[in-house]
Amino acid sequence: MKPVGPTVVHELERRYREHPDAPALTLLHPGGGRERLTVADLRREAIAWGRALERAGIGQGDLVLLVLRHSRALPAALWGALYRRAMPSVFPSLSERMAPEVYVRRVRHLVQVAGVRTVITDRDSRAGIEEALGDSPCRILTVDDLAGGSRDGGQPDWPWPDPDEIACLHHSSGTTGSQKAITLPHRSILASVRNYGEALQLVPDDVVVSWMPLYHDGGLIMGFMLPLLSDLHLVMMSPFHWVSAPEDLFRAVHEFRGTLTWMPNFGYNHCARRVRDEDLLGVDLSSWRAVTNAAEPVRLDSHRMFLQRFAPFGFREGALASS
């Protein structure tokens, strides 16, 4: 039964020892681009990031805000912080869908209230973060500053985390007030992954296809931690890619024989209304065994619309699920 390690870092190390060349993560990009990382690749880049954080003076328990776009730097930086025993927290980048003044206010609030010591972002986002933080003493570092993309990770030589140590800090959406900081200890993450895995009756051939962002609890736990800690292949696209081209999710399910996906209720409506027949020529969705409605109230009409729309492409009624 997986996972069995006392921390998420132990679990990735266990997977590396057992299956270093197995596919861990495939990143999908608009236009058909993709990047494939084996377990060994992910571990090596995570350790390289951990060393970069160490050189930057980031130590155990330091809260690090990751404001990174969809790229291999995001999972590597997140895992690098976990190896370093820092406390990573993923936060969205500014997008066209966000009001700049609201974004600035939220970033400033999180940095002040949570005690963020360092923000790591990409070059294009740095100016916006600097504006948000103003004269805050919090440091802003970019991927280029840290040279975190180095592939030469070596061996981890930091003390192992404790199971009750906080692994990550997650932030609520703030829809009912100010954003709340939620601590996620290693033990809690592993328990959630184990319980979800048992409920889903995971098998080695399962493939998770996810677009949910890592700053969302569903995206972080079910769409990221669960496959990586359960020896599964994760195929990941950005939420902005999914919104603009939802058909690429279905093509990925066909290509990688995806079996598990999560989305909030509005996602069912978005896919059913936006994806055209000509977008799905040759696509077979029969491998999908659970498309789980989560994070919003479940609506029967949304499930019916989704089923009616995609049944001609092999989608089965039994694959509609909720949590």
Secondary structure, DSSP 4 states (H G I P E B T S, - for coil): ----SSSHHHHHHHHHHH-TTSEEEEEE-GGG-EEEEEHHHHHHHHHHHHHHHHHTT--TT-EEEEE--SSTHHHHHHHHHHHHT-EEEE-PPP-TTS-HHHHHHHHHHHHHHHT--EEEE-GGGHHHHHHHHTT-S-EEEEHHHHTTT-S------SPPPPTTSEEEEEE---TTSS--EEEEEHHHHHHHHHHHHHHHT--TT-EEEE---TTSHHHHIIIIIHHHHTT-EEEE--HHHHHH-THHHHHHHHHHT--EEEE-HHHHHHHHHH--GGGGTT---TT--EEEE-SS---HHHHHHHHHHHGGGT--GGGEEE-
